[in-house]
């Protein structure tokens, strides 16, 4: 490949897709973004229309990037929210909207049933994780039972990035990391599917070929070139779930490094030397061969700030941030649980609900806003504490995502968690990591390549340690104290 070739990386997010055009040295040539709609047809159901969201955004972004290209495109890679489930027919056409990641909690009955059937200890031993709202095996069983007319026609199992790979190359693949989130279907120890459990939850389903994220899934076919304008024959990387591609984008790839992603949800990805099975976390095969990840995620973080902004009349985030910055640590006696969309890790409770304790008639929106930011930080501390208890504490943290802008949220996070956070000079996102993977399949980079530059480091303020340590203890107490009530109120929610 020519050294002047260009790489395209595209990431499909919950509310928007982003694409980048990058040179092999990491220099940004162009960026594009497209907003899209996430459907919430019933409480606990979250979906994307694969044609109108994933494929439309991909082709639209590619068209715009090609118009800005000053050289040939030599490699492509995509990533996206995940794990997701898109059933497709024998022609690869979607049969229904894609069922999204752990924020979609429709399969909670199947999670409980399969856990009882196999035993949680055995699931953790073989899969590295307990069954949760993330688990794709449980969602396949849900589909078998609730939409059998769809399942009978299903011949392909796509996630957002592999749907695009199929459209471009005709290859049916899935990366090992994404497969790690398909409990109880995949074994990280064996690096392969578990045939008998696959047959239990998805009888007769043809499963994708397993590969690593930086391997060549295939090459763009004449049909793929016709539909997108991309050059025929160039390599397409397998890709992966967005958070883990974003980790690569900021150089988080070696054991002991942790990526903390601030977005609609928070995800923490710790690179480990070995598989670390844990019932409350995600023990995963890594993006690269012979690597592993111990990860976890909150169900709602930035989504909480959007919720508050909307109910107070669409006030600008900058105004809310300024008001929160003027509020003392501890939000003048407010303490919140961020479980507005249930919770993924470490409590794994789809029926958990948000709690705001300590409200008074004098509570301001700035105090509420800060309390919600603090809630996400307490949730992250709980997650990092669980990682440390598993014997996998991180040595260095790199923070990424839109929530790192403005300063107040990252400072609260460092104060609550007691961690330093390196902030990259360019927090471009998962699409930038996709471009790096595209460079690798094009032969213009390798696994040691690091495009990241660190701009500054956020350090914890020791003056705030005592109050946050005290509130964190009460945060841990608040969930079990209100769990039964949360579950009862969850059952009263319409739908």
C-alpha positions as CSV (number, residue, x, y, z in Angstrom):
1,X,0.0,0.0,0.0
2,X,1.1,3.5,-0.7
3,X,2.3,5.6,2.3
4,X,0.0,8.4,1.2
5,X,-3.1,6.3,1.5
6,X,-6.0,7.3,3.7
7,X,-7.9,5.3,6.3
8,X,-11.6,5.5,7.1
9,X,-13.0,4.7,10.5
10,X,-16.7,4.9,11.4
11,X,-18.4,4.4,14.7
12,X,-22.1,3.8,15.3
13,X,-23.1,5.4,18.7
14,X,-26.4,5.4,20.6
15,X,-27.5,8.8,19.3
16,X,-25.1,9.5,16.5
17,X,-22.5,8.1,14.1
18,X,-19.0,9.6,13.6
19,X,-16.5,9.1,10.9
20,X,-12.9,10.1,10.3
21,X,-10.5,10.3,7.4
22,X,-6.9,9.8,8.7
23,X,-3.4,9.6,7.3
24,X,-1.2,6.6,8.4
25,X,0.7,8.8,10.9
26,X,-2.5,9.6,12.7
27,X,-3.0,13.1,11.2
28,X,-6.7,14.0,10.9
29,X,-7.9,15.0,7.4
30,X,-11.6,15.2,8.0
31,X,-14.5,14.3,10.4
32,X,-18.2,13.8,9.8
33,X,-21.1,13.0,12.1
34,X,-24.7,12.1,11.7
35,X,-27.4,12.1,14.3
36,X,-29.9,9.3,14.4
37,X,-32.8,8.0,16.5
38,X,-32.8,5.2,19.1
39,X,-36.2,3.7,19.4
40,X,-37.7,2.9,22.8
41,X,-40.9,1.1,21.8
42,X,-41.6,-0.2,25.4
43,X,-40.0,0.3,28.8
44,X,-36.8,-1.7,28.7
45,X,-36.7,-2.1,24.9
46,X,-34.1,-0.1,23.0
47,X,-33.5,-0.7,19.2
48,X,-31.9,0.6,16.1
49,X,-33.2,0.3,12.5
50,X,-30.1,-1.2,10.9
51,X,-30.9,0.2,7.4
52,X,-32.0,3.7,8.6
53,X,-29.3,4.1,11.2
54,X,-26.2,1.9,10.6
55,X,-26.2,1.5,6.8
56,X,-27.6,5.0,6.1
57,X,-25.1,6.7,8.4
58,X,-22.2,4.6,7.0
59,X,-22.9,5.4,3.3
60,X,-23.6,9.1,4.1
61,X,-20.4,9.6,6.1
62,X,-18.3,7.7,3.5
63,X,-19.7,9.9,0.7
64,X,-18.8,13.1,2.7
65,X,-15.3,11.8,3.6
66,X,-14.5,10.8,0.0
67,X,-15.3,14.3,-1.1
68,X,-12.5,15.5,1.2
69,X,-10.0,12.8,0.4
70,X,-6.7,14.0,-1.2
71,X,-5.4,10.4,-1.8
72,X,-6.6,6.8,-2.2
73,X,-8.6,5.1,0.5
74,X,-6.6,2.0,1.5
75,X,-8.4,0.6,4.5
76,X,-11.7,0.7,6.3
77,X,-12.9,-0.3,9.8
78,X,-16.1,0.3,11.8
79,X,-17.1,-0.1,15.4
80,X,-20.4,0.4,17.3
81,X,-22.5,0.1,20.4
82,X,-22.6,-3.4,21.6
83,X,-23.1,-6.1,22.1
84,X,-26.2,-5.9,19.9
85,X,-28.3,-8.4,18.1
86,X,-29.5,-8.1,14.5
87,X,-31.2,-11.2,13.0
88,X,-31.0,-11.3,9.2
89,X,-32.3,-13.6,6.6
90,X,-30.5,-15.7,4.0
91,X,-29.7,-12.7,1.9
92,X,-28.4,-10.8,4.9
93,X,-31.4,-8.5,5.1
94,X,-32.5,-7.4,8.6
95,X,-35.6,-9.1,9.8
96,X,-36.4,-6.7,12.6
97,X,-34.8,-3.7,14.3
98,X,-31.5,-4.5,16.1
99,X,-31.8,-5.2,19.9
100,X,-29.3,-3.0,21.7
101,X,-26.8,-3.6,24.4
102,X,-27.4,-3.9,28.2
103,X,-29.6,-0.8,28.3
104,X,-32.2,-3.1,26.7
105,X,-33.4,-5.3,29.5
106,X,-36.2,-7.3,27.7
107,X,-34.6,-10.7,28.4
108,X,-34.4,-10.5,32.2
109,X,-36.6,-13.6,32.6
110,X,-34.3,-15.6,30.3
111,X,-31.3,-14.3,32.2
112,X,-32.8,-15.7,35.5
113,X,-33.9,-18.9,33.9
114,X,-30.5,-19.7,32.2
115,X,-28.6,-18.8,35.4
116,X,-30.7,-21.2,37.4
117,X,-30.4,-23.9,34.7
118,X,-26.6,-23.8,34.3
119,X,-25.6,-22.4,37.7
120,X,-24.0,-19.0,38.0
121,X,-20.6,-20.5,39.1
122,X,-20.5,-22.7,36.0
123,X,-21.4,-19.8,33.7
124,X,-18.7,-17.7,35.2
125,X,-16.2,-20.6,35.0
126,X,-16.9,-21.2,31.3
127,X,-17.8,-17.7,30.1
128,X,-15.9,-15.5,32.4
129,X,-19.0,-13.5,33.3
130,X,-22.4,-14.0,34.8
131,X,-25.5,-13.7,32.6
132,X,-26.8,-10.1,32.6
133,X,-28.9,-7.8,30.5
134,X,-25.9,-7.6,28.1
135,X,-25.9,-11.3,27.4
136,X,-26.7,-12.1,23.8
137,X,-27.6,-15.7,24.5
138,X,-30.4,-14.7,26.7
139,X,-31.7,-12.3,24.0
140,X,-31.6,-15.0,21.4
141,X,-33.7,-17.2,23.7
142,X,-36.1,-14.2,24.1
143,X,-36.4,-14.0,20.3
144,X,-37.0,-17.7,19.9
145,X,-39.9,-17.5,22.4
146,X,-41.4,-14.2,21.6
147,X,-40.9,-13.8,17.9
148,X,-40.5,-17.3,16.5
149,X,-41.7,-16.1,13.0
150,X,-38.6,-13.9,13.0
151,X,-36.2,-16.6,14.3
152,X,-37.4,-19.2,11.8
153,X,-36.0,-17.0,9.0
154,X,-32.8,-16.0,10.8
155,X,-29.6,-17.1,9.1
156,X,-27.2,-14.4,10.3
157,X,-26.3,-12.8,13.6
158,X,-24.9,-9.3,13.1
159,X,-23.7,-6.5,15.4
160,X,-23.4,-3.0,14.0
161,X,-19.8,-3.3,12.9
162,X,-20.2,-6.8,11.4
163,X,-23.4,-5.9,9.5
164,X,-21.3,-3.3,7.7
165,X,-18.5,-5.8,7.2
166,X,-21.0,-8.2,5.5
167,X,-22.4,-5.5,3.3
168,X,-18.9,-4.5,2.2
169,X,-17.2,-7.9,1.8
170,X,-19.8,-10.6,2.0
171,X,-17.9,-12.1,5.0
172,X,-19.8,-13.4,8.1
173,X,-17.4,-12.7,11.0
174,X,-17.4,-11.6,14.6
175,X,-14.5,-10.4,16.8
176,X,-13.6,-12.5,19.9
177,X,-14.2,-9.5,22.2
178,X,-17.8,-9.1,21.1
179,X,-18.3,-12.8,21.2
180,X,-17.2,-12.6,24.9
181,X,-20.4,-10.7,25.6
182,X,-22.6,-13.4,24.1
183,X,-23.0,-15.4,27.4
184,X,-23.6,-18.4,27.6
185,X,-22.5,-19.0,24.0
186,X,-18.7,-18.3,24.1
187,X,-15.8,-19.5,26.1
188,X,-12.8,-17.0,26.5
189,X,-10.6,-20.0,27.7
190,X,-11.3,-22.0,24.5
191,X,-11.6,-18.9,22.3
192,X,-14.6,-20.5,20.7
193,X,-18.3,-21.0,20.8
194,X,-19.8,-23.5,23.4
195,X,-21.8,-25.8,21.0
196,X,-24.2,-27.3,23.5
197,X,-25.2,-23.9,25.1
198,X,-25.4,-22.2,21.6
199,X,-27.9,-24.9,20.6
200,X,-29.9,-24.4,23.8
201,X,-30.4,-20.7,23.3
202,X,-30.3,-20.4,19.5
203,X,-31.0,-23.8,18.0
204,X,-29.7,-24.2,14.5
205,X,-28.4,-20.7,14.2
206,X,-25.3,-20.5,11.9
207,X,-22.7,-18.7,13.9
208,X,-20.1,-16.2,12.5
209,X,-16.4,-17.1,12.1
210,X,-14.4,-15.7,15.0
211,X,-11.5,-13.4,14.4
212,X,-9.6,-10.6,16.2
213,X,-10.5,-7.0,15.7
214,X,-7.3,-6.0,13.8
215,X,-7.5,-8.9,11.3
216,X,-8.7,-8.6,7.7
217,X,-12.3,-9.7,7.6
218,X,-12.4,-9.5,3.8
219,X,-12.0,-7.1,0.9
220,X,-14.6,-4.8,-0.6
221,X,-16.5,-6.6,-3.3
222,X,-17.7,-5.0,-6.6
223,X,-21.2,-4.7,-5.0
224,X,-19.8,-3.1,-1.9
225,X,-17.8,-0.6,-4.0
226,X,-20.9,0.2,-6.1
227,X,-23.0,0.9,-3.1
228,X,-20.5,3.0,-1.2
229,X,-18.0,4.6,-3.7
230,X,-15.1,2.9,-1.8
231,X,-12.4,1.2,-4.0
232,X,-13.0,-2.4,-4.8
233,X,-10.5,-4.8,-3.2
234,X,-9.2,-2.7,-0.3
235,X,-9.1,-4.5,3.1
236,X,-11.8,-4.2,5.8
237,X,-10.9,-4.8,9.4
238,X,-13.2,-6.9,11.6
239,X,-13.6,-4.1,14.1
240,X,-15.2,-4.3,17.6
241,X,-17.5,-2.6,20.1
242,X,-17.1,1.1,20.4
243,X,-15.6,1.5,23.9
244,X,-12.8,-0.9,23.1
245,X,-11.9,0.8,19.8
246,X,-11.9,4.1,21.7
247,X,-9.4,2.6,24.2
248,X,-7.1,1.9,21.2
249,X,-7.6,5.4,20.0
250,X,-5.9,6.8,23.1
251,X,-3.2,4.2,23.4
252,X,-4.8,2.0,26.0
253,X,-3.5,-1.4,25.0
254,X,-1.0,-2.6,27.6
255,X,-1.7,-4.5,30.9
256,X,-2.5,-2.1,33.8
257,X,-3.8,0.7,31.6
258,X,-7.5,1.6,31.9
259,X,-9.7,3.6,29.6
260,X,-12.6,5.5,31.2
261,X,-15.2,6.6,28.6
262,X,-17.6,9.4,29.4
263,X,-20.7,9.2,27.2
264,X,-24.4,8.4,27.4
265,X,-23.1,5.6,29.6
266,X,-19.7,5.2,31.3
267,X,-17.5,2.3,30.4
268,X,-14.2,1.3,32.1
269,X,-11.9,-1.0,30.1
270,X,-8.8,-2.4,32.0
271,X,-6.2,-4.3,30.0
272,X,-5.0,-7.4,31.8
273,X,-2.3,-10.0,31.3
274,X,-4.7,-12.9,31.7
275,X,-8.4,-13.6,31.8
276,X,-10.0,-12.5,35.1
277,X,-13.4,-14.2,35.5
278,X,-15.7,-12.2,37.7
279,X,-19.5,-12.6,38.2
280,X,-20.1,-8.8,38.4
281,X,-17.8,-7.6,35.6
282,X,-17.1,-8.3,31.9
283,X,-14.1,-10.6,31.5
284,X,-13.3,-10.5,27.8
285,X,-11.0,-11.7,25.2
286,X,-9.1,-8.7,24.0
287,X,-9.1,-6.7,20.7
288,X,-5.6,-8.1,19.9
289,X,-4.6,-11.8,20.0
290,X,-3.3,-12.9,23.4
291,X,-4.8,-9.8,25.2
292,X,-7.6,-9.7,27.6
293,X,-9.9,-7.0,29.1
294,X,-11.7,-6.7,32.4
295,X,-14.5,-4.2,31.8
296,X,-17.7,-2.8,33.1
297,X,-20.2,-0.1,32.4
298,X,-22.9,2.0,34.0
299,X,-26.3,2.0,32.2
300,X,-26.7,5.7,32.4
301,X,-24.3,8.6,33.0
302,X,-24.4,11.4,30.4
303,X,-28.0,10.3,29.8
304,X,-28.7,11.6,33.3
305,X,-27.5,15.1,32.4
306,X,-29.6,15.0,29.2
307,X,-32.7,14.0,31.3
308,X,-32.2,16.9,33.7
309,X,-31.5,19.4,31.0
310,X,-34.7,18.4,29.2
311,X,-36.9,18.6,32.3
312,X,-35.6,22.0,33.2
313,X,-36.5,23.4,29.8
314,X,-33.5,22.7,27.6
315,X,-31.0,24.9,29.5
316,X,-27.5,24.8,27.9
317,X,-25.0,22.4,29.3
318,X,-22.6,25.2,29.8
319,X,-25.0,27.0,32.1
320,X,-25.7,23.8,34.1
321,X,-22.0,23.1,34.4
322,X,-21.3,26.6,35.7
323,X,-24.1,26.3,38.3
324,X,-22.8,22.8,39.4
325,X,-19.3,24.2,39.7
326,X,-20.5,26.8,42.2
327,X,-22.0,24.0,44.4
328,X,-19.8,22.5,47.2
329,X,-18.8,18.8,47.0
330,X,-21.6,16.7,48.3
331,X,-24.2,18.9,46.6
332,X,-25.4,20.4,49.8
333,X,-26.8,17.1,51.2
334,X,-28.0,15.4,48.0
335,X,-27.1,11.8,47.2
336,X,-28.3,10.0,44.1
337,X,-28.2,6.5,42.6
338,X,-27.7,6.7,38.8
339,X,-29.9,3.6,38.1
340,X,-32.4,5.5,35.8
341,X,-32.0,2.7,33.2
342,X,-31.4,-0.2,35.6
343,X,-27.8,-0.9,36.1
344,X,-25.2,-3.1,34.4
345,X,-22.1,-3.4,36.5
346,X,-21.3,-4.2,39.2
347,X,-24.9,-4.8,40.6
348,X,-26.4,-6.2,37.4
349,X,-30.0,-5.3,38.2
350,X,-32.3,-4.3,35.3
351,X,-35.0,-3.4,37.8
352,X,-32.9,-1.0,39.7
353,X,-34.2,2.6,39.6
354,X,-32.9,6.1,40.2
355,X,-33.0,7.6,43.6
356,X,-32.3,11.2,44.7
357,X,-32.1,11.5,48.5
358,X,-32.0,14.7,50.5
359,X,-34.2,17.0,48.4
360,X,-35.5,20.1,50.1
361,X,-37.7,23.0,49.0
362,X,-34.5,25.0,48.5
363,X,-32.8,22.5,46.2
364,X,-31.5,24.2,43.1
365,X,-31.0,22.8,39.6
366,X,-27.2,23.3,40.0
367,X,-27.3,21.1,43.1
368,X,-29.3,18.5,41.2
369,X,-26.9,18.6,38.3
370,X,-23.9,18.2,40.5
371,X,-25.5,15.4,42.5
372,X,-26.1,13.4,39.2
373,X,-22.5,13.9,38.2
374,X,-21.4,12.7,41.6
375,X,-23.7,9.7,41.3
376,X,-22.0,8.6,38.1
377,X,-18.6,9.1,39.9
378,X,-19.8,6.9,42.8
379,X,-21.0,4.3,40.4
380,X,-17.6,4.4,38.7
381,X,-15.8,4.1,42.0
382,X,-17.9,1.1,42.8
383,X,-16.9,-0.4,39.5
384,X,-13.2,0.3,39.9
385,X,-13.3,-1.1,43.4
386,X,-14.8,-4.3,42.1
387,X,-12.0,-4.6,39.6
388,X,-9.4,-4.1,42.3
389,X,-11.1,-6.7,44.5
390,X,-10.8,-9.1,41.5
391,X,-7.0,-8.5,41.6
392,X,-6.9,-6.3,38.5
393,X,-6.3,-2.7,39.7
394,X,-5.3,-0.2,37.0
395,X,-2.0,1.7,37.1
396,X,-2.9,4.4,34.6
397,X,-6.2,5.9,33.5
398,X,-6.9,7.7,30.3
399,X,-10.3,9.5,30.1
400,X,-12.1,10.0,26.8
401,X,-15.5,11.0,25.5
402,X,-17.7,14.1,25.3
403,X,-18.1,14.3,29.1
404,X,-14.4,15.1,29.6
405,X,-15.0,18.6,28.2
406,X,-15.8,21.4,30.6
407,X,-13.7,20.2,33.6
408,X,-16.2,19.8,36.4
409,X,-17.2,16.2,35.7
410,X,-13.6,14.9,35.3
411,X,-12.6,16.7,38.5
412,X,-15.5,15.2,40.4
413,X,-14.5,11.8,39.0
414,X,-10.9,12.2,40.2
415,X,-12.0,13.4,43.6
416,X,-14.5,10.7,44.2
417,X,-12.4,7.8,42.8
418,X,-9.1,9.1,44.0
419,X,-7.5,8.6,40.6
420,X,-5.4,10.6,38.2
421,X,-6.9,10.9,34.6
422,X,-4.8,11.6,31.6
423,X,-6.8,13.6,29.0
424,X,-5.7,13.2,25.4
425,X,-5.0,16.3,23.3
426,X,-7.4,15.0,20.7
427,X,-10.4,13.0,22.2
428,X,-11.8,12.0,18.8
429,X,-13.5,8.8,19.8
430,X,-13.9,5.3,18.7
431,X,-13.8,6.2,15.0
432,X,-10.2,7.2,15.4
433,X,-9.4,3.8,16.9
434,X,-11.2,2.3,13.9
435,X,-8.9,4.2,11.6
436,X,-5.9,2.8,13.5
437,X,-7.3,-0.7,13.0
438,X,-7.8,0.1,9.3
439,X,-4.1,1.2,9.1
440,X,-3.1,-2.2,10.6
441,X,-5.1,-4.3,8.0
442,X,-3.6,-2.0,5.3
443,X,-0.1,-2.8,6.5
444,X,0.6,0.8,7.5
445,X,0.7,0.3,11.3
446,X,1.0,-2.5,13.8
447,X,-0.1,-3.3,17.4
448,X,2.7,-1.1,18.8
449,X,1.5,2.0,17.0
450,X,0.1,4.7,19.2
451,X,-1.4,7.9,17.8
452,X,-2.4,9.4,21.2
453,X,-1.0,12.6,22.6
454,X,-1.8,13.6,26.3
455,X,-2.8,17.2,26.8
456,X,-3.0,17.3,30.7
457,X,-3.7,15.3,33.7
458,X,-6.7,15.7,36.2
459,X,-5.6,15.0,39.8
460,X,-7.8,14.5,42.8
461,X,-8.2,17.4,45.2
462,X,-7.2,16.1,48.7
463,X,-9.5,18.6,50.3
464,X,-12.5,16.7,49.0
465,X,-11.4,13.2,50.0
466,X,-13.1,13.1,53.4
467,X,-16.6,14.1,52.3
468,X,-16.5,11.8,49.2
469,X,-15.3,8.9,51.2
470,X,-18.1,9.4,53.7
471,X,-20.8,9.8,50.9
472,X,-19.5,6.7,49.0
473,X,-20.2,4.6,52.1
474,X,-23.7,5.9,52.2
475,X,-24.0,5.4,48.4
476,X,-23.2,1.7,48.9
477,X,-25.8,1.5,51.6
478,X,-28.5,3.3,49.7
479,X,-29.1,0.6,47.0
480,X,-29.7,-2.4,49.4
481,X,-31.8,-0.1,51.6
482,X,-34.1,0.8,48.7
483,X,-33.7,-2.3,46.5
484,X,-37.1,-3.9,47.3
485,X,-38.9,-0.6,46.8
486,X,-37.1,0.1,43.5
487,X,-38.2,-3.3,42.3
488,X,-41.8,-2.8,43.4
489,X,-41.9,0.6,41.6
490,X,-40.3,-0.9,38.5
491,X,-43.3,-3.3,38.4
492,X,-45.7,-0.4,38.5
493,X,-44.2,1.3,35.4
494,X,-46.6,1.2,32.4
495,X,-45.5,-1.6,30.0
